[in-house]
């Protein structure tokens, strides 16, 4: 049975324009979700995804956003500040991170930070 994940996003500038986006994936084979704690002045590595091309949705959120909280991905982006929610929707956007097998989070702050990762993927 296919998994269904829906995305709804609205952005509104005060007294200005707005933009709304919605997308539904009806044909995903599975989803994975992890909630982790990145220790203060420490790191946390987690393997989340099966292979390049299988992932169609990646959402990374944190309990506290900061330029001191960064992540790197296997063979891809390095030291990306998690200073806001990161949403990659569609295989093209997720592909910007290259191979997303392992995420390594580094917390340069003075408090532990909760991070959530949601992955929607097709069969491998």
C-alpha positions as CSV (number, residue, x, y, z in Angstrom):
1,X,0.0,0.0,0.0
2,X,1.3,3.4,-0.9
3,X,2.0,6.1,1.6
4,X,0.4,9.5,1.1
5,X,2.1,12.6,2.3
6,X,0.6,16.1,1.8
7,X,2.4,19.4,2.0
8,X,0.7,22.8,2.5
9,X,2.8,26.0,2.9
10,X,1.7,29.6,3.0
11,X,4.0,32.6,3.1
12,X,2.6,36.1,3.8
13,X,4.5,39.4,3.8
14,X,3.0,41.9,6.2
15,X,0.8,44.3,4.0
16,X,2.3,42.6,0.9
17,X,2.1,39.6,-1.3
18,X,1.5,36.0,-0.3
19,X,2.3,32.7,-1.9
20,X,0.6,29.4,-1.2
21,X,1.9,26.0,-2.2
22,X,0.4,22.5,-1.9
23,X,1.6,19.1,-3.1
24,X,0.6,15.6,-2.4
25,X,2.7,12.5,-3.0
26,X,0.3,9.5,-3.5
27,X,2.9,7.0,-4.6
28,X,5.5,6.9,-1.8
29,X,6.6,3.5,-0.6
30,X,7.5,4.6,2.9
31,X,8.4,7.4,5.2
32,X,10.9,7.6,8.0
33,X,10.9,10.0,10.9
34,X,13.5,10.5,13.5
35,X,13.6,12.8,16.5
36,X,17.1,13.3,17.9
37,X,18.9,15.4,20.5
38,X,22.1,17.1,19.3
39,X,24.1,17.7,22.5
40,X,25.5,21.1,23.3
41,X,29.0,21.5,21.9
42,X,28.7,18.1,20.3
43,X,27.7,16.1,17.3
44,X,25.1,13.5,16.3
45,X,25.2,11.3,13.2
46,X,22.1,9.5,11.8
47,X,21.6,7.4,8.7
48,X,18.1,8.1,7.3
49,X,17.7,7.4,3.6
50,X,18.3,4.5,1.3
51,X,19.8,5.9,-1.9
52,X,20.0,8.8,-4.3
53,X,16.8,9.2,-6.3
54,X,14.5,7.4,-3.9
55,X,13.8,10.4,-1.6
56,X,11.1,12.9,-2.7
57,X,10.6,14.8,0.5
58,X,13.0,15.9,3.2
59,X,12.0,18.1,6.1
60,X,14.5,19.1,8.9
61,X,13.2,21.1,11.8
62,X,14.7,22.1,15.2
63,X,13.4,23.1,18.6
64,X,15.7,26.1,18.4
65,X,17.2,27.5,15.2
66,X,20.7,28.9,15.2
67,X,23.7,29.5,13.0
68,X,25.6,27.4,15.6
69,X,23.5,24.3,14.6
70,X,24.8,22.9,11.4
71,X,24.5,19.7,9.4
72,X,26.5,17.9,6.7
73,X,25.4,15.1,4.4
74,X,27.4,12.2,3.0
75,X,29.2,13.3,-0.2
76,X,27.1,16.5,-0.3
77,X,26.4,19.7,1.4
78,X,28.7,20.5,4.3
79,X,28.2,22.7,7.4
80,X,24.8,24.0,6.4
81,X,23.4,26.2,9.2
82,X,20.0,25.0,10.4
83,X,18.8,28.6,11.1
84,X,15.2,27.9,10.0
85,X,13.2,24.9,8.8
86,X,14.7,23.2,5.8
87,X,12.2,21.7,3.3
88,X,13.2,19.9,0.2
89,X,10.2,18.9,-1.9
90,X,10.6,16.8,-5.0
91,X,13.4,14.6,-6.3
92,X,15.1,17.6,-7.9
93,X,15.3,19.7,-4.7
94,X,16.4,16.7,-2.6
95,X,19.0,15.9,-5.2
96,X,20.8,19.1,-4.4
97,X,22.0,17.4,-1.3
98,X,23.6,14.6,-3.3
99,X,23.7,11.3,-1.5
100,X,21.7,11.7,1.8
101,X,22.6,8.5,3.6
102,X,24.1,10.0,6.7
103,X,23.3,13.4,8.3
104,X,25.9,14.7,10.8
105,X,24.6,17.5,13.0
106,X,27.0,19.7,14.9
107,X,25.8,21.9,17.8
108,X,28.1,24.8,18.6
109,X,25.6,26.2,21.1
110,X,25.5,26.0,24.9
111,X,22.2,24.0,25.0
112,X,21.1,20.6,23.7
113,X,18.8,21.0,20.6
114,X,16.0,18.7,19.5
115,X,16.0,18.0,15.7
116,X,13.3,16.2,13.7
117,X,13.8,14.7,10.3
118,X,11.0,13.5,8.0
119,X,11.8,11.6,4.8
120,X,9.3,10.5,2.2
121,X,10.7,7.9,-0.3
122,X,9.9,5.6,-3.1
123,X,10.8,2.0,-3.2
124,X,14.5,1.3,-3.6
